Amino acid sequence: MTFQLCWNRNIVVFFAQYIFVLDRRFDSGEDVHELIDMSKATVIPYGKKVRITLGMAESLVDEIDDIRGE
């Protein structure tokens, strides 16, 4: 059995406006916890740590070091 989700245009507009407000308030440093239902929030633990080798251009590494130094 297949279910199709039919979005009403008003619902889409509401969520778009809500997300815009949430994003704007978060970016300005406001506390947005009142806008989010945290009652069902869960923490997903990270997996096992592994070591990887990554090759990249030296200029990119220099840029990353510059950003970290700021």
MDTraj code that builds the backbone (N, CA, C; nanometers):
import mdtraj as md
import numpy as np

residues = "MET THR PHE GLN LEU CYS TRP ASN ARG ASN ILE VAL VAL PHE PHE ALA GLN TYR ILE PHE VAL LEU ASP ARG ARG PHE ASP SER GLY GLU ASP VAL HIS GLU LEU ILE ASP MET SER LYS ALA THR VAL ILE PRO TYR GLY LYS LYS VAL ARG ILE THR LEU GLY MET ALA GLU SER LEU VAL ASP GLU ILE ASP ASP ILE ARG GLY GLU".split()
xyz = np.array([
    [0.0848, -0.1163, 0.0000],
    [0.0000, 0.0000, 0.0000],
    [0.0904, 0.1240, 0.0000],
    [0.0623, 0.2183, -0.0855],
    [0.1408, 0.3401, -0.0968],
    [0.0589, 0.4590, -0.0510],
    [0.1202, 0.5426, 0.0307],
    [0.0545, 0.6639, 0.0761],
    [0.1227, 0.7834, 0.0127],
    [0.0447, 0.8778, -0.0316],
    [0.0999, 1.0006, -0.0852],
    [0.0668, 1.1136, 0.0109],
    [0.1659, 1.1965, 0.0355],
    [0.1468, 1.3107, 0.1229],
    [0.1082, 1.4293, 0.0354],
    [-0.0077, 1.4823, 0.0585],
    [-0.0567, 1.5948, -0.0200],
    [-0.0394, 1.7212, 0.0632],
    [0.0470, 1.8108, 0.0197],
    [0.0733, 1.9341, 0.0923],
    [-0.0211, 2.0426, 0.0462],
    [-0.0880, 2.1013, 0.1387],
    [-0.1710, 2.2173, 0.1129],
    [-0.0776, 2.3374, 0.1023],
    [-0.1030, 2.4266, 0.0080],
    [-0.0158, 2.5425, -0.0121],
    [-0.0059, 2.6264, 0.1153],
    [-0.1138, 2.6385, 0.1912],
    [-0.1115, 2.7164, 0.3144],
    [-0.0173, 2.6551, 0.4181],
    [-0.0131, 2.5229, 0.4230],
    [0.0767, 2.4551, 0.5166],
    [0.2216, 2.4814, 0.4780],
    [0.2514, 2.4737, 0.3506],
    [0.3878, 2.4978, 0.3028],
    [0.4298, 2.6414, 0.3340],
    [0.3419, 2.7369, 0.3095],
    [0.3728, 2.8773, 0.3381],
    [0.3961, 2.8966, 0.4875],
    [0.3130, 2.8340, 0.5718],
    [0.3291, 2.8452, 0.7164],
    [0.4658, 2.7944, 0.7595],
    [0.5037, 2.6740, 0.7148],
    [0.6325, 2.6188, 0.7545],
    [0.7480, 2.7021, 0.7016],
    [0.7376, 2.7548, 0.5818],
    [0.8432, 2.8395, 0.5262],
    [0.8610, 2.9646, 0.6112],
    [0.7507, 3.0263, 0.6514],
    [0.7585, 3.1454, 0.7364],
    [0.8159, 3.1097, 0.8733],
    [0.7745, 2.9973, 0.9291],
    [0.8227, 2.9536, 1.0602],
    [0.9734, 2.9302, 1.0561],
    [1.0195, 2.8621, 0.9530],
    [1.1620, 2.8335, 0.9397],
    [1.2402, 2.9630, 0.9214],
    [1.1855, 3.0568, 0.8447],
    [1.2514, 3.1860, 0.8244],
    [1.2679, 3.2589, 0.9577],
    [1.1624, 3.2624, 1.0378],
    [1.1667, 3.3295, 1.1680],
    [1.2657, 3.2584, 1.2606],
    [1.2594, 3.1259, 1.2649],
    [1.3495, 3.0481, 1.3487],
    [1.4947, 3.0753, 1.3105],
    [1.5250, 3.0722, 1.1821],
    [1.6606, 3.0932, 1.1337],
    [1.7084, 3.2348, 1.1662],
    [1.6238, 3.3344, 1.1452],
    [1.6601, 3.4735, 1.1711],
    [1.6883, 3.4944, 1.3194],
    [1.6026, 3.4395, 1.4053],
    [1.6204, 3.4564, 1.5492],
    [1.7445, 3.3817, 1.5980],
    [1.7688, 3.2626, 1.5453],
    [1.8877, 3.1860, 1.5838],
    [2.0141, 3.2601, 1.5429],
    [2.0163, 3.3114, 1.4194],
    [2.1339, 3.3829, 1.3698],
    [2.1613, 3.5106, 1.4482],
    [2.0568, 3.5721, 1.5040],
    [2.0772, 3.6940, 1.5818],
    [2.1136, 3.6637, 1.7270],
    [2.1222, 3.5349, 1.7627],
    [2.1664, 3.4959, 1.8954],
    [2.0552, 3.4802, 1.9973],
    [1.9305, 3.4871, 1.9535],
    [1.8184, 3.4716, 2.0469],
    [1.8020, 3.3244, 2.0870],
    [1.7390, 3.3037, 2.2017],
    [1.7069, 3.1688, 2.2482],
    [1.5841, 3.1200, 2.1715],
    [1.5980, 3.0116, 2.0953],
    [1.4887, 2.9618, 2.0117],
    [1.4239, 2.8362, 2.0693],
    [1.4595, 2.7987, 2.1925],
    [1.4034, 2.6772, 2.2513],
    [1.2513, 2.6832, 2.2639],
    [1.1956, 2.8025, 2.2811],
    [1.0505, 2.8143, 2.2928],
    [0.9797, 2.7821, 2.1605],
    [1.0533, 2.7854, 2.0504],
    [0.9944, 2.7574, 1.9195],
    [1.0044, 2.6106, 1.8806],
    [1.0761, 2.5333, 1.9609],
    [1.1034, 2.3943, 1.9259],
    [1.0502, 2.3030, 2.0366],
    [0.9818, 2.1970, 1.9975],
    [0.9334, 2.0981, 2.0940],
    [1.0501, 2.0057, 2.1285],
    [1.1086, 2.0274, 2.2456],
    [1.2259, 1.9506, 2.2867],
    [1.1876, 1.8249, 2.3664],
    [1.0576, 1.8022, 2.3877],
    [1.0150, 1.6907, 2.4715],
    [1.0503, 1.5544, 2.4111],
    [1.0618, 1.5473, 2.2805],
    [1.0924, 1.4194, 2.2160],
    [1.2331, 1.4174, 2.1562],
    [1.3144, 1.5172, 2.1926],
    [1.4501, 1.5244, 2.1396],
    [1.5349, 1.4120, 2.1969],
    [1.6226, 1.3586, 2.1158],
    [1.7134, 1.2538, 2.1611],
    [1.8552, 1.2894, 2.1191],
    [1.9506, 1.2375, 2.1921],
    [2.0909, 1.2560, 2.1591],
    [2.1390, 1.1290, 2.0919],
    [2.1954, 1.1459, 1.9755],
    [2.2489, 1.0307, 1.9025],
    [2.3993, 1.0270, 1.9275],
    [2.4476, 0.9257, 1.9993],
    [2.5905, 0.9210, 2.0298],
    [2.6730, 0.8970, 1.9031],
    [2.7899, 0.9560, 1.9021],
    [2.8794, 0.9347, 1.7891],
    [2.9299, 0.7918, 1.7884],
    [2.9668, 0.7476, 1.6719],
    [3.0210, 0.6132, 1.6581],
    [3.1657, 0.6067, 1.7041],
    [3.2256, 0.4954, 1.6824],
    [3.3643, 0.4726, 1.7206],
    [3.4551, 0.5692, 1.6445],
    [3.5559, 0.6225, 1.7124],
    [3.6511, 0.7120, 1.6476],
    [3.7444, 0.6302, 1.5599],
    [3.7717, 0.6823, 1.4414],
    [3.8655, 0.6174, 1.3499],
    [3.9623, 0.7223, 1.2979],
    [4.0763, 0.6793, 1.2575],
    [4.1766, 0.7683, 1.2011],
    [4.1750, 0.7510, 1.0489],
    [4.1757, 0.8643, 0.9776],
    [4.1778, 0.8588, 0.8324],
    [4.2946, 0.9410, 0.7813],
    [4.3360, 0.9133, 0.6609],
    [4.4377, 0.9928, 0.5940],
    [4.3681, 1.0644, 0.4789],
    [4.3874, 1.1956, 0.4751],
    [4.3190, 1.2775, 0.3763],
    [4.4224, 1.3620, 0.3036],
    [4.4246, 1.3515, 0.1725],
    [4.5162, 1.4335, 0.0940],
    [4.4455, 1.5583, 0.0441],
    [4.5089, 1.6754, 0.0677],
    [4.4505, 1.7995, 0.0185],
    [4.5611, 1.8984, -0.0124],
    [4.5259, 2.0006, -0.0866],
    [4.6240, 2.1004, -0.1276],
    [4.6765, 2.1761, -0.0061],
    [4.8051, 2.2096, -0.0101],
    [4.8667, 2.2818, 0.1001],
    [4.8012, 2.4181, 0.1213],
    [4.7570, 2.4802, 0.0128],
    [4.6923, 2.6114, 0.0250],
    [4.5621, 2.6013, 0.1052],
    [4.4897, 2.4914, 0.0898],
    [4.3668, 2.4713, 0.1657],
    [4.3976, 2.4542, 0.3142],
    [4.5026, 2.3796, 0.3451],
    [4.5437, 2.3618, 0.4841],
    [4.5820, 2.4967, 0.5440],
    [4.6537, 2.5792, 0.4659],
    [4.6914, 2.7132, 0.5139],
    [4.5686, 2.7982, 0.5415],
    [4.4680, 2.7908, 0.4535],
    [4.3450, 2.8669, 0.4743],
    [4.2734, 2.8212, 0.6011],
    [4.2689, 2.6911, 0.6243],
    [4.2056, 2.6383, 0.7454],
    [4.2801, 2.6868, 0.8697],
    [4.4133, 2.6840, 0.8640],
    [4.4926, 2.7335, 0.9770],
    [4.4664, 2.8818, 1.0019],
    [4.4522, 2.9593, 0.8949],
    [4.4229, 3.1026, 0.9087],
    [4.2878, 3.1238, 0.9751],
    [4.1882, 3.0459, 0.9348],
    [4.0537, 3.0585, 0.9933],
    [4.0572, 3.0209, 1.1410],
    [4.1286, 2.9145, 1.1748],
    [4.1373, 2.8715, 1.3153],
    [4.2077, 2.9754, 1.4002],
    [4.3011, 3.0499, 1.3392],
    [4.3775, 3.1500, 1.4134],
    [4.2991, 3.2768, 1.4422],
    [4.1879, 3.2959, 1.3715],
    [4.1092, 3.4199, 1.3896],
    [4.0360, 3.4221, 1.5201],
])
top = md.Topology()
chain = top.add_chain()
for i, resn in enumerate(residues, 1):
    res = top.add_residue(resn, chain, resSeq=i)
    for name in ("N", "CA", "C"):
        top.add_atom(name, md.element.get_by_symbol(name[0]), res)
traj = md.Trajectory(xyz[None], top)
